[in-house]
Amino acid sequence: MSKHQIKILDGGLSTELVSLGFSLENCKLWTGKAIAERPDLLKQAHLNFIKSGAEVITTASYQLSIELIIQELNCSELQARNLIKKSVQIVREAISEANSK
């Protein structure tokens, strides 16, 4: 990337999820909660950003840690790691879907 090339980032994922009807109240996982509970809405949020011109998409796991997931979802370490992997998979699905249209 040249020093003068500009990339367009996605927007506020929490704000987009809330606009799609997802509740983030009293949740330490923030957007990470959507990975487990509403991956469909999460993918739609990513698609909305891509359709708006975003060239860089942030996964919903950006603020998560294995320890926090285990604590908040009462799950195993393996399940927590898989949740983070799922956030990448959801972004890849959104990109693939956007590119196929």
MDTraj code that builds the backbone (N, CA, C; nanometers):
import mdtraj as md
import numpy as np

residues = "MET SER LYS HIS GLN ILE LYS ILE LEU ASP GLY GLY LEU SER THR GLU LEU VAL SER LEU GLY PHE SER LEU GLU ASN CYS LYS LEU TRP THR GLY LYS ALA ILE ALA GLU ARG PRO ASP LEU LEU LYS GLN ALA HIS LEU ASN PHE ILE LYS SER GLY ALA GLU VAL ILE THR THR ALA SER TYR GLN LEU SER ILE GLU LEU ILE ILE GLN GLU LEU ASN CYS SER GLU LEU GLN ALA ARG ASN LEU ILE LYS LYS SER VAL GLN ILE VAL ARG GLU ALA ILE SER GLU ALA ASN SER LYS".split()
xyz = np.array([
    [0.0859, -0.1170, 0.0000],
    [0.0000, 0.0000, 0.0000],
    [0.0906, 0.1234, 0.0000],
    [0.0651, 0.2136, -0.0953],
    [0.1432, 0.3369, -0.0966],
    [0.1036, 0.4237, 0.0216],
    [0.1909, 0.5158, 0.0554],
    [0.1625, 0.5983, 0.1731],
    [0.0451, 0.6932, 0.1521],
    [-0.0023, 0.7085, 0.0289],
    [-0.1137, 0.7989, 0.0011],
    [-0.2444, 0.7246, -0.0262],
    [-0.2416, 0.5925, -0.0219],
    [-0.3622, 0.5147, -0.0471],
    [-0.4488, 0.5120, 0.0789],
    [-0.5763, 0.5375, 0.0626],
    [-0.6696, 0.5416, 0.1753],
    [-0.7659, 0.4237, 0.1645],
    [-0.7902, 0.3567, 0.2759],
    [-0.8858, 0.2463, 0.2838],
    [-1.0050, 0.2913, 0.3669],
    [-1.1223, 0.2465, 0.3284],
    [-1.2443, 0.2807, 0.4014],
    [-1.2743, 0.1685, 0.5006],
    [-1.2817, 0.2038, 0.6291],
    [-1.3117, 0.1069, 0.7348],
    [-1.4620, 0.0926, 0.7528],
    [-1.5010, -0.0170, 0.8149],
    [-1.6420, -0.0346, 0.8483],
    [-1.6815, 0.0642, 0.9583],
    [-1.8070, 0.0630, 0.9957],
    [-1.8560, 0.1585, 1.0946],
    [-1.8666, 0.1003, 1.2336],
    [-1.9486, 0.1621, 1.3162],
    [-1.9703, 0.1165, 1.4529],
    [-2.0566, -0.0085, 1.4546],
    [-1.9947, -0.1207, 1.4845],
    [-2.0657, -0.2483, 1.4803],
    [-2.1773, -0.2542, 1.5838],
    [-2.1532, -0.2035, 1.7027],
    [-2.2582, -0.2024, 1.8060],
    [-2.3792, -0.1234, 1.7587],
    [-2.3549, -0.0070, 1.7035],
    [-2.4637, 0.0786, 1.6560],
    [-2.5423, 0.0093, 1.5453],
    [-2.4722, -0.0554, 1.4530],
    [-2.5398, -0.1244, 1.3429],
    [-2.6218, -0.2422, 1.3940],
    [-2.5674, -0.3177, 1.4880],
    [-2.6420, -0.4312, 1.5438],
    [-2.7684, -0.3841, 1.6159],
    [-2.7578, -0.2768, 1.6920],
    [-2.8744, -0.2220, 1.7616],
    [-2.9786, -0.1762, 1.6597],
    [-2.9348, -0.1131, 1.5510],
    [-3.0298, -0.0683, 1.4484],
    [-3.1000, -0.1856, 1.3807],
    [-3.0367, -0.3025, 1.3843],
    [-3.0980, -0.4243, 1.3299],
    [-3.1830, -0.4982, 1.4329],
    [-3.1925, -0.4425, 1.5549],
    [-3.2796, -0.4997, 1.6568],
    [-3.2119, -0.5834, 1.7624],
    [-3.0791, -0.5848, 1.7666],
    [-3.0075, -0.6655, 1.8650],
    [-2.9798, -0.5837, 1.9905],
    [-3.0045, -0.6428, 2.1079],
    [-2.9841, -0.5736, 2.2350],
    [-2.8449, -0.6048, 2.2911],
    [-2.7732, -0.4990, 2.3265],
    [-2.6407, -0.5140, 2.3866],
    [-2.6395, -0.4674, 2.5315],
    [-2.7563, -0.4489, 2.5904],
    [-2.7651, -0.4002, 2.7285],
    [-2.7045, -0.4994, 2.8262],
    [-2.6338, -0.4462, 2.9242],
    [-2.5741, -0.5258, 3.0325],
    [-2.4930, -0.6446, 2.9807],
    [-2.4137, -0.6203, 2.8785],
    [-2.3369, -0.7289, 2.8199],
    [-2.1891, -0.6903, 2.8112],
    [-2.1069, -0.7642, 2.8822],
    [-1.9631, -0.7383, 2.8792],
    [-1.8990, -0.7847, 2.7485],
    [-1.9701, -0.8685, 2.6729],
    [-1.9159, -0.9199, 2.5476],
    [-1.9325, -0.8222, 2.4309],
    [-2.0111, -0.7179, 2.4496],
    [-2.0406, -0.6209, 2.3446],
    [-2.0871, -0.6933, 2.2184],
    [-2.0263, -0.6613, 2.1065],
    [-2.0690, -0.7225, 1.9802],
    [-2.0402, -0.8720, 1.9760],
    [-1.9522, -0.9186, 2.0612],
    [-1.9218, -1.0612, 2.0682],
    [-2.0434, -1.1453, 2.1031],
    [-2.1390, -1.0852, 2.1716],
    [-2.2623, -1.1558, 2.2067],
    [-2.3369, -1.2009, 2.0812],
    [-2.3295, -1.1211, 1.9753],
    [-2.4004, -1.1535, 1.8510],
    [-2.3401, -1.2748, 1.7805],
    [-2.2129, -1.3015, 1.8033],
    [-2.1504, -1.4187, 1.7418],
    [-2.2252, -1.5441, 1.7865],
    [-2.2535, -1.5524, 1.9150],
    [-2.3194, -1.6700, 1.9715],
    [-2.4712, -1.6678, 1.9506],
    [-2.5316, -1.5500, 1.9676],
    [-2.6779, -1.5435, 1.9711],
    [-2.7444, -1.5103, 1.8379],
    [-2.6825, -1.4253, 1.7570],
    [-2.7461, -1.3824, 1.6317],
    [-2.6438, -1.3652, 1.5196],
    [-2.5800, -1.4745, 1.4801],
    [-2.4824, -1.4631, 1.3721],
    [-2.5444, -1.4110, 1.2425],
    [-2.6739, -1.4338, 1.2245],
    [-2.7424, -1.3830, 1.1052],
    [-2.7436, -1.2303, 1.1033],
    [-2.7730, -1.1680, 1.2170],
    [-2.7718, -1.0220, 1.2256],
    [-2.6297, -0.9679, 1.2127],
    [-2.5355, -1.0392, 1.2687],
    [-2.3962, -0.9978, 1.2598],
    [-2.3508, -0.9972, 1.1139],
    [-2.3841, -1.1032, 1.0422],
    [-2.3486, -1.1081, 0.8998],
    [-2.4174, -0.9957, 0.8236],
    [-2.5431, -0.9670, 0.8559],
    [-2.6144, -0.8574, 0.7897],
    [-2.5471, -0.7233, 0.8177],
    [-2.5015, -0.7029, 0.9395],
    [-2.4309, -0.5786, 0.9735],
    [-2.3045, -0.5650, 0.8882],
    [-2.2280, -0.6731, 0.8760],
    [-2.1078, -0.6707, 0.7924],
    [-2.1449, -0.6418, 0.6467],
    [-2.2500, -0.7056, 0.5981],
    [-2.2954, -0.6820, 0.4607],
    [-2.3341, -0.5361, 0.4390],
    [-2.4007, -0.4788, 0.5373],
    [-2.4400, -0.3378, 0.5265],
    [-2.3178, -0.2478, 0.5118],
    [-2.2134, -0.2767, 0.5881],
    [-2.0906, -0.1978, 0.5779],
    [-2.0246, -0.2158, 0.4408],
    [-2.0207, -0.3400, 0.3943],
    [-1.9604, -0.3671, 0.2636],
    [-2.0388, -0.2953, 0.1538],
    [-2.1712, -0.3031, 0.1600],
    [-2.2561, -0.2361, 0.0605],
    [-2.2384, -0.0847, 0.0657],
    [-2.1980, -0.0327, 0.1804],
    [-2.1755, 0.1113, 0.1959],
    [-2.0351, 0.1529, 0.1528],
    [-1.9544, 0.0560, 0.1096],
    [-1.8221, 0.0885, 0.0579],
    [-1.7047, 0.0536, 0.1468],
    [-1.7299, -0.0107, 0.2596],
    [-1.6189, -0.0476, 0.3488],
    [-1.5254, -0.1463, 0.2790],
    [-1.3963, -0.1224, 0.2937],
    [-1.2940, -0.2100, 0.2369],
    [-1.2226, -0.2908, 0.3449],
    [-1.2396, -0.2507, 0.4694],
    [-1.1802, -0.3205, 0.5835],
    [-1.2936, -0.3530, 0.6807],
    [-1.3086, -0.4810, 0.7136],
    [-1.4158, -0.5259, 0.8018],
    [-1.3549, -0.5812, 0.9305],
    [-1.4039, -0.5331, 1.0432],
    [-1.3567, -0.5761, 1.1744],
    [-1.4460, -0.6881, 1.2262],
    [-1.3864, -0.7937, 1.2770],
    [-1.4675, -0.9018, 1.3335],
    [-1.5315, -0.8563, 1.4643],
    [-1.6371, -0.9245, 1.5048],
    [-1.7058, -0.8922, 1.6297],
    [-1.6290, -0.9417, 1.7518],
    [-1.5153, -1.0033, 1.7296],
    [-1.4351, -1.0559, 1.8413],
    [-1.3222, -0.9617, 1.8815],
    [-1.3193, -0.8412, 1.8252],
    [-1.2060, -0.7503, 1.8482],
    [-1.1837, -0.7159, 1.9947],
    [-1.2845, -0.7206, 2.0766],
    [-1.2696, -0.6821, 2.2175],
    [-1.2759, -0.8033, 2.3122],
    [-1.2839, -0.9223, 2.2572],
    [-1.2998, -1.0420, 2.3404],
    [-1.1671, -1.1011, 2.3846],
    [-1.1755, -1.1768, 2.4921],
    [-1.0646, -1.2621, 2.5357],
    [-1.1249, -1.3983, 2.5688],
    [-1.0423, -1.4995, 2.5651],
    [-1.0895, -1.6351, 2.5983],
    [-1.1501, -1.6350, 2.7387],
    [-1.0822, -1.5696, 2.8321],
    [-1.1286, -1.5672, 2.9716],
    [-1.2652, -1.5003, 2.9843],
    [-1.2860, -1.3899, 2.9130],
    [-1.4136, -1.3200, 2.9206],
    [-1.5270, -1.4044, 2.8630],
    [-1.5014, -1.4703, 2.7525],
    [-1.6044, -1.5561, 2.6916],
    [-1.6416, -1.6683, 2.7875],
    [-1.5417, -1.7331, 2.8450],
    [-1.5675, -1.8428, 2.9397],
    [-1.6511, -1.7919, 3.0565],
    [-1.6142, -1.6765, 3.1088],
    [-1.6847, -1.6185, 3.2237],
    [-1.8295, -1.5820, 3.1890],
    [-1.8495, -1.5153, 3.0768],
    [-1.9824, -1.4642, 3.0428],
    [-2.0758, -1.5694, 2.9846],
    [-2.0217, -1.6666, 2.9127],
    [-2.1060, -1.7689, 2.8498],
    [-2.1009, -1.9029, 2.9217],
    [-2.0199, -1.9100, 3.0273],
    [-2.0070, -2.0337, 3.1042],
    [-1.9781, -2.1521, 3.0111],
    [-1.8729, -2.1364, 2.9323],
    [-1.8393, -2.2396, 2.8351],
    [-1.6950, -2.2861, 2.8549],
    [-1.6557, -2.3833, 2.7760],
    [-1.5189, -2.4351, 2.7844],
    [-1.4231, -2.3459, 2.7057],
    [-1.2950, -2.3678, 2.7281],
    [-1.1940, -2.2924, 2.6531],
    [-1.2055, -2.3220, 2.5032],
    [-1.2292, -2.4467, 2.4690],
    [-1.2438, -2.4844, 2.3283],
    [-1.3633, -2.4116, 2.2653],
    [-1.4749, -2.4074, 2.3371],
    [-1.5923, -2.3365, 2.2855],
    [-1.5630, -2.1867, 2.2681],
    [-1.4879, -2.1302, 2.3610],
    [-1.4515, -1.9885, 2.3515],
    [-1.3632, -1.9638, 2.2296],
    [-1.2670, -2.0488, 2.2082],
    [-1.1794, -2.0347, 2.0909],
    [-1.2596, -2.0495, 1.9619],
    [-1.3510, -2.1430, 1.9614],
    [-1.4349, -2.1631, 1.8431],
    [-1.5258, -2.0433, 1.8161],
    [-1.5682, -1.9754, 1.9209],
    [-1.6505, -1.8559, 1.9040],
    [-1.5713, -1.7464, 1.8323],
    [-1.4464, -1.7312, 1.8704],
    [-1.3618, -1.6316, 1.8038],
    [-1.3401, -1.6707, 1.6576],
    [-1.3169, -1.7981, 1.6314],
    [-1.3021, -1.8445, 1.4929],
    [-1.4301, -1.8192, 1.4136],
    [-1.5440, -1.8381, 1.4790],
    [-1.6724, -1.8170, 1.4121],
    [-1.6882, -1.6713, 1.3689],
    [-1.6335, -1.5775, 1.4454],
    [-1.6440, -1.4364, 1.4083],
    [-1.5724, -1.4090, 1.2759],
    [-1.4618, -1.4779, 1.2538],
    [-1.3888, -1.4641, 1.1269],
    [-1.4681, -1.5296, 1.0147],
    [-1.5256, -1.6448, 1.0422],
    [-1.6062, -1.7157, 0.9430],
    [-1.7253, -1.6301, 0.8985],
    [-1.7891, -1.5624, 0.9916],
    [-1.9045, -1.4781, 0.9592],
    [-1.8627, -1.3635, 0.8666],
    [-1.7485, -1.3012, 0.8951],
    [-1.6986, -1.1946, 0.8075],
    [-1.6693, -1.2505, 0.6684],
    [-1.6043, -1.3640, 0.6627],
    [-1.5723, -1.4245, 0.5319],
    [-1.6998, -1.4569, 0.4539],
    [-1.8019, -1.5059, 0.5224],
    [-1.9294, -1.5345, 0.4555],
    [-1.9918, -1.4062, 0.4003],
    [-1.9861, -1.2993, 0.4786],
    [-2.0421, -1.1713, 0.4337],
    [-1.9662, -1.1200, 0.3104],
    [-1.8358, -1.1289, 0.3118],
    [-1.7547, -1.0841, 0.1977],
    [-1.7872, -1.1687, 0.0751],
    [-1.7938, -1.2995, 0.0927],
    [-1.8251, -1.3894, -0.0170],
    [-1.9632, -1.3597, -0.0750],
    [-2.0596, -1.3403, 0.0118],
    [-2.1956, -1.3092, -0.0328],
    [-2.1998, -1.1751, -0.1069],
    [-2.1306, -1.0762, -0.0559],
    [-2.1274, -0.9446, -0.1208],
    [-2.0605, -0.9535, -0.2585],
    [-1.9553, -1.0338, -0.2695],
    [-1.8839, -1.0458, -0.3961],
    [-1.9590, -1.1280, -0.4999],
    [-2.0547, -1.2096, -0.4545],
    [-2.1293, -1.2939, -0.5479],
    [-2.2474, -1.2213, -0.6103],
    [-2.2761, -1.1009, -0.5629],
    [-2.3916, -1.0263, -0.6149],
    [-2.3494, -0.9298, -0.7222],
])
top = md.Topology()
chain = top.add_chain()
for i, resn in enumerate(residues, 1):
    res = top.add_residue(resn, chain, resSeq=i)
    for name in ("N", "CA", "C"):
        top.add_atom(name, md.element.get_by_symbol(name[0]), res)
traj = md.Trajectory(xyz[None], top)
